[in-house]
């Protein structure tokens, strides 16, 4: 399956992920949210935001990002803050 066919992710995010070597939805699912986010942030988009992180998680879970559990959002926010603050 193409990445852009996943929930929350369109062609722009597919291009970003393809640029770091993630070529399919299956590869993204194996890689996981955190690793995919860090690859994109480190290699091509230093401004990758929290919403991108949520979009990745929702895509992997096959749910709209607004339906991610509060606990999981808290974990993702912690990662985002850690990366943002160095």
Backbone as a chain_set.jsonl record, in Angstrom:
{"seq": "XXXXXXXXXXXXXXXXXXXXXXXXXXXXXXXXXXXXXXXXXXXXXXXXXXXXXXXXXXXXXXXXXXXXXXXXXXXXXXXXXXXXXX", "coords": {"N": [[0.846, -1.182, 0.0], [0.439, 2.261, -0.728], [1.951, 4.998, 0.99], [0.551, 7.393, 0.991], [-2.028, 6.504, 0.865], [-2.727, 5.839, 3.38], [-4.433, 6.648, 6.461], [-4.488, 10.063, 7.458], [-2.104, 10.787, 6.149], [-0.802, 12.374, 3.354], [0.234, 13.102, -0.03], [2.446, 14.844, 0.243], [3.6, 14.184, 2.728], [4.148, 11.552, 2.129], [6.163, 11.877, 0.212], [8.177, 12.99, 1.828], [8.7, 10.822, 3.567], [9.444, 8.875, 1.684], [11.811, 10.04, 0.85], [13.525, 9.512, 2.941], [13.836, 6.849, 2.756], [11.642, 5.258, 3.345], [9.338, 3.49, 1.788], [6.806, 2.353, 1.576], [3.551, 1.676, 3.028], [3.677, -0.568, 4.618], [6.404, -0.707, 5.269], [6.582, 1.608, 6.81], [4.95, 0.9, 8.971], [6.449, -1.16, 10.106], [8.782, 0.214, 10.79], [7.876, 2.146, 12.623], [6.36, 4.798, 14.572], [7.989, 6.663, 16.096], [10.663, 6.272, 15.165], [10.351, 6.785, 12.427], [9.531, 9.459, 12.479], [11.803, 10.687, 13.645], [13.748, 10.142, 11.695], [12.805, 11.644, 9.479], [12.801, 14.222, 10.619], [15.531, 14.547, 11.31], [16.864, 14.214, 8.85], [15.59, 15.542, 6.656], [13.595, 17.474, 7.287], [13.753, 19.707, 9.46], [11.869, 21.165, 10.768], [9.765, 19.506, 11.334], [6.662, 18.886, 12.753], [4.606, 18.52, 15.751], [2.088, 17.721, 14.925], [2.647, 16.258, 12.64], [3.9, 14.081, 13.789], [1.723, 13.015, 15.241], [0.112, 12.418, 13.018], [1.584, 10.387, 11.784], [1.42, 8.388, 13.786], [-1.375, 7.965, 13.9], [-1.767, 7.024, 11.302], [-0.327, 4.617, 11.344], [-1.775, 3.244, 13.277], [-4.123, 3.141, 11.919], [-6.207, 4.989, 12.298], [-8.039, 8.103, 12.666], [-6.051, 10.954, 13.514], [-7.083, 12.412, 15.627], [-8.24, 10.515, 17.216], [-6.315, 9.185, 18.638], [-5.153, 7.787, 21.631], [-5.211, 9.51, 24.812], [-3.08, 8.915, 26.496], [-1.149, 7.92, 24.701], [-0.797, 10.182, 23.099], [0.361, 11.835, 24.983], [2.813, 10.516, 25.383], [3.929, 10.868, 22.839], [4.047, 13.676, 22.706], [5.945, 14.109, 24.688], [8.232, 12.989, 23.509], [8.443, 14.729, 21.31], [8.922, 17.215, 22.616], [11.338, 16.603, 23.889], [13.056, 16.222, 21.685], [12.821, 18.712, 20.46], [13.889, 20.422, 22.395], [16.438, 19.604, 22.471]], "CA": [[0.0, 0.0, 0.0], [1.161, 3.527, -0.743], [1.866, 5.768, 2.224], [-0.495, 8.409, 0.839], [-3.328, 5.848, 1.027], [-2.963, 5.656, 4.809], [-5.13, 7.757, 7.123], [-3.719, 11.217, 7.941], [-0.886, 11.077, 5.383], [-1.017, 12.649, 1.939], [1.385, 12.973, -0.935], [3.609, 15.594, 0.756], [4.242, 13.352, 3.752], [4.685, 10.377, 1.44], [7.441, 12.292, -0.38], [9.158, 13.104, 2.917], [9.063, 9.474, 4.021], [10.191, 8.243, 0.594], [13.144, 10.649, 0.825], [14.37, 8.901, 3.979], [13.919, 5.416, 2.503], [10.407, 4.538, 3.693], [8.678, 3.489, 0.482], [5.467, 1.765, 1.596], [2.84, 1.672, 4.313], [4.196, -1.694, 5.395], [7.705, -0.302, 5.812], [6.311, 2.578, 7.867], [4.421, 0.165, 10.122], [7.569, -1.886, 10.718], [9.701, 1.202, 11.353], [7.24, 2.731, 13.795], [6.132, 6.24, 14.61], [9.107, 7.44, 16.611], [11.818, 6.182, 14.273], [10.021, 7.471, 11.173], [9.555, 10.893, 12.776], [13.185, 11.124, 13.853], [14.432, 10.112, 10.396], [12.371, 12.805, 8.701], [13.269, 15.435, 11.302], [16.992, 14.632, 11.249], [17.445, 14.182, 7.512], [15.048, 16.425, 5.613], [12.637, 18.5, 7.711], [14.034, 20.058, 10.849], [10.669, 21.783, 11.32], [8.682, 18.516, 11.481], [5.9, 19.327, 13.923], [3.884, 17.548, 16.56], [0.965, 17.185, 14.139], [3.216, 15.219, 11.781], [4.094, 12.935, 14.682], [0.383, 12.449, 15.444], [-0.34, 11.855, 11.738], [2.267, 9.097, 11.636], [0.84, 7.435, 14.734], [-2.72, 7.63, 13.434], [-1.641, 6.206, 10.09], [0.116, 3.283, 11.741], [-2.902, 2.612, 13.979], [-5.259, 3.181, 10.996], [-7.27, 5.785, 12.906], [-7.792, 9.539, 12.566], [-5.134, 11.355, 14.584], [-7.857, 12.896, 16.781], [-8.657, 9.361, 18.015], [-5.179, 8.615, 19.37], [-5.436, 7.853, 23.069], [-4.556, 10.59, 25.553], [-1.801, 8.394, 26.994], [-0.209, 7.858, 23.586], [-0.483, 11.558, 22.734], [1.291, 12.324, 26.0], [4.119, 9.929, 25.066], [4.432, 11.521, 21.631], [4.393, 15.048, 23.082], [7.204, 14.044, 25.441], [9.282, 12.806, 22.503], [8.553, 15.973, 20.556], [9.569, 18.208, 23.47], [12.722, 16.177, 24.087], [13.788, 16.49, 20.441], [12.798, 20.154, 20.244], [14.754, 21.078, 23.357], [17.796, 19.101, 22.321]], "C": [[0.886, 1.238, 0.0], [0.952, 4.262, 0.576], [0.724, 6.778, 2.145], [-1.903, 7.819, 0.91], [-3.676, 5.609, 2.494], [-3.723, 6.855, 5.361], [-4.105, 8.809, 7.551], [-2.515, 11.611, 7.089], [-1.22, 11.266, 3.912], [0.273, 12.548, 1.154], [2.621, 13.715, -0.433], [4.345, 14.76, 1.801], [4.802, 12.072, 3.149], [6.045, 10.709, 0.825], [8.533, 12.409, 0.682], [9.632, 11.726, 3.351], [9.846, 8.726, 2.946], [11.627, 8.759, 0.561], [14.089, 10.063, 1.867], [14.366, 7.38, 3.876], [12.699, 4.603, 2.874], [9.51, 4.621, 2.473], [7.259, 2.938, 0.481], [4.855, 1.861, 2.983], [3.381, 0.564, 5.208], [5.552, -1.364, 6.021], [7.529, 0.695, 6.952], [5.816, 1.873, 9.127], [5.531, -0.586, 10.847], [8.512, -0.911, 11.424], [9.141, 1.82, 12.637], [7.231, 4.243, 13.774], [7.389, 7.016, 14.98], [10.288, 7.435, 15.656], [11.557, 6.916, 12.961], [10.082, 8.987, 11.368], [10.994, 11.395, 12.89], [13.987, 11.121, 12.556], [14.084, 11.348, 9.583], [12.922, 14.086, 9.315], [14.774, 15.611, 11.139], [17.524, 14.826, 9.836], [16.879, 15.203, 6.531], [14.138, 17.549, 6.091], [12.821, 18.811, 9.188], [12.823, 20.687, 11.54], [9.506, 20.806, 11.47], [7.978, 18.744, 12.819], [5.218, 18.165, 14.651], [2.731, 16.927, 15.78], [1.435, 16.113, 13.159], [3.427, 13.934, 12.586], [2.753, 12.232, 14.948], [-0.139, 11.797, 14.16], [0.296, 10.491, 11.492], [1.644, 8.036, 12.529], [-0.551, 7.006, 14.297], [-2.687, 6.739, 12.202], [-1.266, 4.77, 10.449], [-0.998, 2.534, 12.462], [-4.146, 2.496, 13.098], [-6.476, 3.859, 11.626], [-7.004, 7.265, 12.631], [-6.935, 9.991, 13.743], [-5.874, 11.88, 15.807], [-8.295, 11.75, 17.701], [-7.513, 8.652, 18.731], [-5.455, 8.791, 20.858], [-4.656, 8.988, 23.734], [-3.191, 10.152, 26.049], [-0.751, 8.383, 25.885], [0.169, 9.264, 23.119], [0.52, 12.158, 23.721], [2.699, 11.794, 25.736], [4.743, 10.627, 23.852], [4.825, 12.974, 21.895], [5.723, 15.091, 23.833], [8.384, 13.863, 24.48], [9.514, 14.108, 21.745], [9.294, 17.042, 21.363], [11.049, 17.883, 23.688], [13.57, 16.517, 22.858], [13.903, 17.998, 20.208], [13.783, 20.876, 21.162], [16.2, 20.573, 23.334], [18.148, 18.18, 23.411]], "O": [[1.939, 1.268, 0.637], [-0.105, 4.154, 1.197], [0.012, 6.992, 3.126], [-2.875, 8.568, 1.006], [-4.801, 5.22, 2.811], [-3.665, 7.948, 4.797], [-2.991, 8.475, 7.955], [-1.956, 12.687, 7.296], [-1.852, 10.406, 3.299], [1.266, 11.985, 1.616], [3.741, 13.258, -0.661], [5.57, 14.645, 1.761], [5.823, 11.563, 3.611], [6.976, 9.908, 0.909], [9.668, 11.985, 0.467], [10.833, 11.492, 3.487], [10.806, 8.021, 3.258], [12.554, 8.002, 0.276], [15.307, 10.109, 1.701], [14.829, 6.691, 4.785], [12.709, 3.38, 2.735], [8.98, 5.686, 2.154], [6.567, 3.048, -0.532], [5.547, 2.094, 3.974], [3.523, 0.747, 6.417], [5.807, -1.709, 7.174], [8.248, 0.633, 7.949], [6.228, 2.222, 10.233], [5.543, -0.639, 12.077], [8.983, -1.185, 12.528], [9.865, 1.989, 13.618], [7.997, 4.879, 13.05], [7.802, 7.922, 14.256], [10.855, 8.489, 15.369], [12.444, 7.593, 12.441], [10.619, 9.708, 10.527], [11.351, 12.414, 12.298], [14.818, 12.004, 12.34], [14.97, 12.021, 9.058], [13.452, 14.939, 8.603], [15.24, 16.715, 10.857], [18.52, 15.522, 9.637], [17.604, 15.684, 5.66], [13.928, 18.507, 5.347], [12.138, 18.255, 10.048], [12.766, 20.732, 12.768], [8.375, 21.229, 11.709], [8.613, 18.788, 13.873], [5.256, 17.012, 14.221], [2.429, 15.746, 15.95], [0.702, 15.165, 12.878], [3.157, 12.836, 12.1], [2.665, 11.006, 14.886], [-0.765, 10.738, 14.214], [-0.37, 9.557, 11.047], [1.371, 6.92, 12.085], [-0.872, 5.818, 14.319], [-3.485, 5.81, 12.076], [-1.835, 3.821, 9.908], [-1.152, 1.325, 12.282], [-5.113, 1.834, 13.475], [-7.606, 3.384, 11.512], [-5.86, 7.646, 12.387], [-7.077, 9.47, 14.85], [-5.35, 11.805, 16.918], [-8.679, 11.992, 18.845], [-7.728, 7.62, 19.366], [-5.94, 9.839, 21.284], [-3.58, 9.372, 23.274], [-2.242, 10.936, 26.025], [0.393, 8.784, 26.099], [1.326, 9.513, 22.781], [1.419, 12.901, 23.328], [3.672, 12.538, 25.852], [5.935, 10.936, 23.845], [5.828, 13.45, 21.364], [6.527, 16.001, 23.633], [9.416, 14.516, 24.632], [10.655, 14.534, 21.564], [10.194, 17.7, 20.842], [11.9, 18.773, 23.672], [14.676, 17.041, 22.989], [14.956, 18.494, 19.808], [14.436, 21.833, 20.746], [17.058, 21.053, 24.074], [19.263, 17.659, 23.443]]}, "num_chains": 1, "name": "protein.A"}
